[in-house]
């Protein structure tokens, strides 16, 4: 009965941390993979984190008494302990598959300053207090092991081990006239006490900074994917994993928008979809991108007004040079500054992932209105068309960029109407438009 109760408590505690309906990738909409190559580069920032941990750690005052032969009791105090100087020679990172991330911080040279107070407590209760500044030179190695876990629907850091190895810990008193026995008595004691303090406080601060950094990264990612009433649920869909060559986290990727209900079933993700050659990879399920198109349409974001120089650039483009007679008939002498072209999506765009790239299909309406000081704005052109956009991703060793190849059924629509693609990447089909 005791074993069953213990098992139930363990399972309940795990579900309170994060409880997933299924251990599969079925509910995973977004995946982030950080390879070991990136971890080695990020490791260059580790020194700054460790320095912050040493400097920000709260070193408490220590007070007590020691019994001394002939002198009776000696009261002592260590106060105002703080880091005066700090340098780190080397840091290393290693990924232990399915276990932990190991950080080795070597040759941390740190000097600590503070004040030592001591006084002789005589049998007649008279107490004489003396104060002396001290400095401690130290050389330390740190070994830190941690893993990523899920806690309260968020990724968190679990510090598995944090140990300090002291290679040097030398005490220097600031005034040589102090009794010779003072340094002899307090050197070992202060060294032992400071070791305990550093082990406790520095590791606590490292854990605190790690949690803050993890929270900050997740908050920034959520803010990046948030705009107005549209947001993305980045809560974990599975426990993160550590492999020999990469770290990987899995997120739901559900769209959050007013009363819109988003459900992801049967995600096609498998780890084999992502390589390991580059430093950072993001994988988005087709469902996530399509849901983004849905809520963008519901929020009336798929609309564009074009005026002035931008409108002039479109109608005087190379593609329309042979149709300038038609353009003049449309504008009838009205300047571009007095015209507005409105473009909007009539239906929710359909987004699919193909081997050639991402394909977007949508029915689009275009309305051109002209106005003057004497007359109310009047519509001079209106048509509806089906627009296809293919966006392949191009990549070299240093960067990735997107290029939109557009296939449209309207001869007057091109760059800037709904998608602003670089000149030379757009083509207009020869099929006739269908104005209504």
C-alpha positions as CSV (number, residue, x, y, z in Angstrom):
1,X,0.0,0.0,0.0
2,X,2.9,2.4,0.9
3,X,4.5,1.7,-2.5
4,X,1.2,2.4,-4.4
5,X,0.7,5.6,-2.4
6,X,4.3,6.7,-3.2
7,X,3.8,6.0,-6.9
8,X,0.6,8.1,-6.9
9,X,2.3,11.0,-5.2
10,X,5.2,10.8,-7.7
11,X,2.8,10.8,-10.7
12,X,0.7,13.6,-9.2
13,X,3.8,15.7,-8.7
14,X,4.9,15.1,-12.3
15,X,1.5,16.2,-13.6
16,X,1.6,19.3,-11.4
17,X,4.8,20.2,-13.2
18,X,3.5,19.4,-16.7
19,X,1.2,16.6,-17.7
20,X,0.9,15.7,-21.3
21,X,-1.9,13.7,-22.9
22,X,0.4,11.8,-25.2
23,X,4.1,11.1,-25.4
24,X,4.0,11.5,-29.2
25,X,4.5,14.6,-31.3
26,X,0.8,14.8,-32.2
27,X,0.2,18.1,-30.4
28,X,3.5,19.8,-31.4
29,X,3.1,22.8,-33.6
30,X,6.5,24.5,-33.1
31,X,9.9,22.9,-32.5
32,X,13.2,24.6,-31.6
33,X,16.5,22.9,-32.1
34,X,19.8,24.3,-30.8
35,X,22.7,22.3,-32.0
36,X,26.0,21.7,-30.2
37,X,27.7,24.1,-32.6
38,X,25.4,26.9,-31.3
39,X,26.0,25.7,-27.7
40,X,29.7,26.1,-28.1
41,X,29.3,29.6,-29.4
42,X,26.8,30.5,-26.7
43,X,29.3,29.1,-24.2
44,X,31.4,32.2,-24.8
45,X,28.8,34.1,-22.9
46,X,29.0,31.8,-19.9
47,X,31.8,33.7,-18.3
48,X,29.6,36.8,-18.0
49,X,26.9,34.8,-16.3
50,X,29.3,33.3,-13.8
51,X,30.8,36.7,-13.1
52,X,27.4,38.0,-12.5
53,X,26.7,35.1,-10.1
54,X,29.8,35.8,-8.1
55,X,29.2,39.6,-7.9
56,X,25.5,39.4,-7.3
57,X,25.6,36.7,-4.7
58,X,24.5,37.8,-1.2
59,X,27.4,36.9,1.2
60,X,26.0,37.1,4.8
61,X,27.8,38.4,7.8
62,X,29.1,35.7,10.1
63,X,29.5,36.0,13.9
64,X,30.6,33.6,16.6
65,X,33.1,32.8,19.4
66,X,36.2,30.7,19.7
67,X,37.8,29.5,22.9
68,X,41.5,30.4,23.1
69,X,43.9,29.0,25.6
70,X,44.8,31.7,28.2
71,X,42.8,34.3,26.4
72,X,39.5,32.8,27.1
73,X,36.8,33.4,24.5
74,X,37.5,35.4,21.4
75,X,34.4,36.9,19.7
76,X,34.7,37.3,16.0
77,X,32.7,38.6,13.0
78,X,33.1,38.6,9.2
79,X,31.2,41.5,7.7
80,X,31.0,43.3,4.3
81,X,32.2,40.3,2.3
82,X,32.2,41.2,-1.4
83,X,34.0,40.4,-4.6
84,X,36.8,42.9,-5.4
85,X,38.3,41.4,-8.6
86,X,37.3,38.5,-10.8
87,X,38.5,36.8,-14.0
88,X,37.7,33.5,-15.7
89,X,40.2,31.8,-17.9
90,X,38.2,29.1,-19.7
91,X,34.7,27.6,-20.0
92,X,33.6,24.3,-21.6
93,X,30.2,22.8,-22.4
94,X,29.2,19.3,-23.1
95,X,25.9,17.6,-23.9
96,X,25.3,14.3,-22.1
97,X,22.6,12.5,-24.1
98,X,19.3,12.1,-22.2
99,X,21.0,13.3,-19.0
100,X,22.3,16.8,-18.6
101,X,24.2,19.8,-20.0
102,X,27.6,20.1,-18.3
103,X,29.5,23.3,-17.9
104,X,33.1,23.4,-16.7
105,X,34.4,26.8,-15.6
106,X,38.1,26.6,-15.0
107,X,40.6,28.9,-13.3
108,X,38.2,31.4,-11.7
109,X,40.5,34.0,-10.0
110,X,38.6,35.9,-7.4
111,X,39.6,38.2,-4.6
112,X,37.2,38.9,-1.8
113,X,37.4,41.8,0.6
114,X,35.8,42.2,4.0
115,X,36.2,43.2,7.6
116,X,37.3,40.9,10.4
117,X,36.3,42.0,13.9
118,X,37.5,40.3,17.0
119,X,37.5,40.9,20.7
120,X,38.6,39.3,24.0
121,X,35.8,38.4,26.2
122,X,37.3,38.3,29.8
123,X,35.8,36.6,32.8
124,X,34.7,39.9,34.2
125,X,32.6,40.4,31.0
126,X,34.7,43.3,29.6
127,X,34.9,43.1,25.8
128,X,37.5,44.8,23.7
129,X,36.6,44.9,19.9
130,X,39.2,45.3,17.2
131,X,38.6,45.7,13.4
132,X,40.9,44.8,10.6
133,X,40.3,44.6,6.8
134,X,41.1,41.4,5.1
135,X,41.5,40.2,1.5
136,X,41.3,36.6,0.3
137,X,42.8,35.4,-3.0
138,X,41.3,32.4,-4.5
139,X,41.5,30.1,-7.5
140,X,38.4,28.0,-8.2
141,X,37.0,25.6,-10.7
142,X,33.2,25.2,-11.1
143,X,31.4,22.2,-12.4
144,X,27.7,22.8,-13.2
145,X,25.2,20.3,-14.5
146,X,21.6,21.1,-15.4
147,X,18.7,20.0,-17.6
148,X,15.6,21.6,-19.1
149,X,12.3,20.6,-17.5
150,X,8.7,21.6,-17.8
151,X,7.2,23.5,-14.8
152,X,3.9,25.2,-14.7
153,X,3.4,25.0,-18.5
154,X,6.8,26.7,-19.0
155,X,10.4,25.5,-19.7
156,X,12.6,25.7,-16.7
157,X,16.2,24.9,-15.6
158,X,16.8,22.1,-13.1
159,X,20.2,22.5,-11.5
160,X,21.4,18.9,-10.9
161,X,24.9,19.7,-9.6
162,X,26.9,22.7,-8.7
163,X,30.3,22.2,-7.1
164,X,33.3,24.4,-6.4
165,X,36.9,23.1,-6.2
166,X,39.3,25.5,-4.5
167,X,43.0,25.3,-5.6
168,X,44.0,28.4,-3.7
169,X,42.5,30.4,-0.8
170,X,45.0,32.8,0.8
171,X,44.2,35.2,3.6
172,X,45.9,38.7,3.7
173,X,45.4,40.9,6.7
174,X,45.8,44.6,6.0
175,X,47.9,45.6,9.1
176,X,51.1,43.7,9.9
177,X,51.1,45.0,13.5
178,X,48.3,42.7,14.5
179,X,49.3,39.8,16.7
180,X,50.9,37.0,14.9
181,X,48.6,34.4,16.3
182,X,45.6,36.2,14.7
183,X,46.4,35.2,11.2
184,X,47.3,31.7,12.3
185,X,44.0,31.2,14.2
186,X,41.7,32.8,11.6
187,X,43.2,31.7,8.3
188,X,41.9,28.2,8.4
189,X,38.6,29.2,10.0
190,X,37.9,32.0,7.4
191,X,39.0,29.8,4.6
192,X,36.7,27.0,5.7
193,X,33.8,29.4,6.3
194,X,34.2,31.2,3.0
195,X,34.2,27.9,1.1
196,X,30.9,27.0,2.6
197,X,29.5,30.5,1.8
198,X,30.7,30.4,-1.8
199,X,29.4,26.9,-2.4
200,X,26.0,27.9,-1.1
201,X,25.5,31.4,-2.4
202,X,27.2,31.2,-5.8
203,X,25.3,28.1,-6.7
204,X,22.1,29.6,-5.6
205,X,22.8,32.7,-7.7
206,X,23.7,30.6,-10.7
207,X,20.4,28.8,-10.4
208,X,18.5,32.1,-10.0
209,X,20.2,33.7,-13.1
210,X,19.6,30.6,-15.2
211,X,15.9,30.7,-14.3
212,X,15.7,34.4,-15.2
213,X,17.4,33.8,-18.5
214,X,15.1,30.9,-19.4
215,X,12.1,33.0,-18.5
216,X,13.4,36.0,-20.4
217,X,14.0,33.9,-23.6
218,X,10.4,32.5,-23.5
219,X,8.9,35.9,-22.8
220,X,10.8,37.5,-25.7
221,X,9.7,34.6,-28.0
222,X,6.1,35.1,-27.0
223,X,6.3,38.9,-27.5
224,X,7.9,38.3,-30.9
225,X,4.9,36.2,-31.9
226,X,2.3,38.5,-30.4
227,X,0.7,41.5,-32.2
228,X,-2.5,43.2,-30.9
229,X,-5.1,40.5,-30.1
230,X,-3.1,37.8,-31.8
231,X,-0.8,35.6,-29.8
232,X,0.8,32.1,-29.9
233,X,0.7,29.5,-27.1
234,X,4.3,28.5,-26.6
235,X,3.7,26.2,-23.7
236,X,5.5,22.8,-24.0
237,X,3.8,19.9,-25.7
238,X,6.4,17.4,-24.6
239,X,9.4,17.3,-22.3
240,X,12.5,18.9,-23.9
241,X,15.3,16.5,-24.8
242,X,19.1,16.5,-24.7
243,X,21.0,14.7,-27.4
244,X,24.7,14.4,-28.0
245,X,24.5,17.0,-30.8
246,X,21.5,19.2,-30.0
247,X,18.9,20.4,-27.5
248,X,15.3,20.3,-28.6
249,X,12.1,21.8,-27.2
250,X,8.5,21.2,-28.3
251,X,5.7,23.7,-28.1
252,X,2.0,23.6,-28.8
253,X,1.9,26.6,-31.2
254,X,-1.8,27.2,-30.9
255,X,-3.1,30.6,-32.0
256,X,-4.8,32.7,-29.4
257,X,-7.3,35.2,-30.7
258,X,-10.5,36.4,-28.9
259,X,-13.0,33.6,-29.1
260,X,-11.2,31.6,-31.8
261,X,-10.6,28.0,-30.8
262,X,-7.5,26.4,-32.2
263,X,-6.8,22.6,-31.9
264,X,-3.9,20.7,-33.4
265,X,-4.2,17.0,-34.0
266,X,-1.8,14.7,-35.7
267,X,1.3,16.9,-36.1
268,X,3.7,15.3,-38.7
269,X,6.9,16.3,-36.9
270,X,9.7,13.8,-36.4
271,X,13.2,14.6,-35.3
272,X,14.5,13.4,-38.7
273,X,12.9,16.4,-40.3
274,X,15.6,18.7,-38.8
275,X,19.3,18.4,-39.7
276,X,22.2,19.3,-37.3
277,X,24.6,21.1,-39.7
278,X,23.5,24.7,-38.8
279,X,23.2,26.2,-35.3
280,X,19.5,26.9,-34.9
281,X,16.4,25.5,-36.4
282,X,12.7,26.3,-36.0
283,X,10.0,24.0,-37.3
284,X,6.4,25.2,-37.8
285,X,3.5,22.9,-38.5
286,X,1.5,23.8,-41.6
287,X,-1.5,24.1,-39.2
288,X,0.2,26.9,-37.2
289,X,0.8,29.0,-40.4
290,X,-2.7,28.3,-41.7
291,X,-4.2,29.3,-38.3
292,X,-2.2,32.5,-38.4
293,X,-3.8,33.2,-41.8
294,X,-7.2,32.6,-40.4
295,X,-6.9,34.9,-37.4
296,X,-5.2,37.6,-39.6
297,X,-8.3,37.4,-41.8
298,X,-10.7,37.5,-38.9
299,X,-8.8,40.5,-37.5
300,X,-9.1,42.3,-40.9
301,X,-5.4,42.5,-41.3
302,X,-5.2,41.2,-44.9
303,X,-5.9,44.6,-46.4
304,X,-3.7,47.3,-48.0
305,X,-4.2,50.9,-49.2
306,X,-1.8,52.1,-51.8
307,X,-1.4,55.8,-52.7
308,X,1.0,58.4,-54.1
309,X,4.5,57.3,-55.2
310,X,3.8,53.7,-54.5
311,X,0.8,53.7,-56.8
312,X,2.8,55.5,-59.5
313,X,5.5,52.9,-59.2
314,X,3.1,50.1,-59.8
315,X,1.3,51.6,-62.8
316,X,4.5,52.8,-64.5
317,X,6.4,49.5,-64.0
318,X,8.1,47.7,-66.8
319,X,5.3,45.1,-67.0
320,X,2.7,47.8,-67.8
321,X,4.8,49.9,-70.2
322,X,3.0,48.3,-73.2
323,X,-0.4,49.0,-71.6
324,X,0.0,52.7,-70.9
325,X,-3.0,53.5,-73.1
326,X,-5.2,51.4,-70.9
327,X,-3.7,53.0,-67.8
328,X,-4.5,56.5,-69.1
329,X,-8.1,55.4,-69.8
330,X,-8.4,54.2,-66.2
331,X,-7.0,57.3,-64.6
332,X,-8.5,59.8,-67.1
333,X,-6.0,62.4,-66.3
334,X,-6.4,62.1,-62.5
335,X,-3.0,62.3,-60.7
336,X,-1.7,59.4,-58.6
337,X,-1.9,61.6,-55.6
338,X,-5.7,61.8,-55.9
339,X,-6.2,58.1,-56.2
340,X,-6.3,55.2,-53.7
341,X,-6.0,51.5,-54.5
342,X,-7.5,49.2,-51.9
343,X,-6.5,45.5,-51.9
344,X,-8.1,43.0,-49.6
345,X,-8.5,39.2,-49.2
346,X,-12.1,38.1,-49.9
347,X,-11.6,34.7,-48.2
348,X,-9.2,33.1,-45.8
349,X,-6.0,32.4,-47.6
350,X,-5.0,28.7,-48.0
351,X,-1.4,28.0,-47.1
352,X,0.4,24.7,-47.9
353,X,4.0,23.5,-47.7
354,X,5.4,22.0,-50.9
355,X,8.9,20.8,-51.7
356,X,9.4,23.9,-53.8
357,X,8.4,26.2,-50.9
358,X,5.4,27.7,-49.2
359,X,2.3,28.2,-51.4
360,X,-0.3,30.8,-50.6
361,X,-3.6,30.9,-52.5
362,X,-6.2,33.6,-52.0
363,X,-9.1,35.4,-53.7
364,X,-8.3,39.1,-53.7
365,X,-10.3,42.2,-54.6
366,X,-8.8,45.4,-56.0
367,X,-10.6,48.7,-56.0
368,X,-9.2,51.9,-57.4
369,X,-10.9,55.2,-56.5
370,X,-10.2,58.7,-57.7
371,X,-11.2,62.0,-56.1
372,X,-10.9,65.7,-56.7
373,X,-11.7,68.9,-54.9
374,X,-15.0,69.3,-56.8
375,X,-16.3,65.7,-56.7
376,X,-16.8,62.9,-54.2
377,X,-14.4,59.9,-54.6
378,X,-15.6,57.5,-57.3
379,X,-14.6,54.0,-58.2
380,X,-12.8,53.8,-61.6
381,X,-11.6,50.2,-61.4
382,X,-12.7,47.0,-59.6
383,X,-11.8,43.4,-60.1
384,X,-11.4,40.1,-58.2
385,X,-8.7,37.6,-58.9
386,X,-7.2,34.4,-57.5
387,X,-3.6,35.0,-56.4
388,X,-0.9,32.3,-56.0
389,X,2.4,33.0,-54.2
390,X,5.3,30.6,-54.0
391,X,7.9,31.5,-51.4
392,X,11.0,29.3,-51.6
393,X,13.6,29.5,-48.8
394,X,17.2,30.1,-50.1
395,X,20.1,29.3,-47.8
396,X,23.9,29.6,-47.9
397,X,26.4,29.0,-45.1
398,X,25.7,32.2,-43.3
399,X,22.1,33.3,-43.8
400,X,18.6,32.4,-44.9
401,X,16.3,34.6,-46.9
402,X,12.9,34.3,-48.5
403,X,11.9,35.1,-52.1
404,X,8.3,35.3,-53.3
405,X,7.5,34.1,-56.8
406,X,4.0,35.4,-57.6
407,X,1.6,33.9,-60.1
408,X,-1.5,36.1,-60.7
409,X,-4.5,36.3,-62.9
410,X,-4.7,40.1,-63.0
411,X,-2.4,42.0,-65.4
412,X,-2.5,45.2,-63.3
413,X,-1.6,43.6,-60.0
414,X,2.1,43.0,-59.1
415,X,4.5,44.4,-56.7
416,X,3.1,46.0,-53.6
417,X,-0.6,45.1,-54.0
418,X,-0.7,42.4,-51.4
419,X,2.9,41.1,-51.2
420,X,5.9,43.3,-51.8
421,X,8.4,41.1,-53.6
422,X,11.7,42.3,-55.1
423,X,11.7,43.2,-58.8
424,X,12.6,40.3,-61.0
425,X,11.0,37.7,-58.8
426,X,7.4,38.3,-59.9
427,X,5.7,36.9,-63.0
428,X,2.2,37.7,-64.2
429,X,0.2,34.8,-65.8
430,X,-1.3,35.4,-69.2
431,X,-4.8,34.3,-68.0
432,X,-7.3,37.1,-68.3
433,X,-8.6,38.8,-65.2
434,X,-12.3,38.5,-64.2
435,X,-13.6,41.9,-63.1
436,X,-17.1,42.1,-61.8
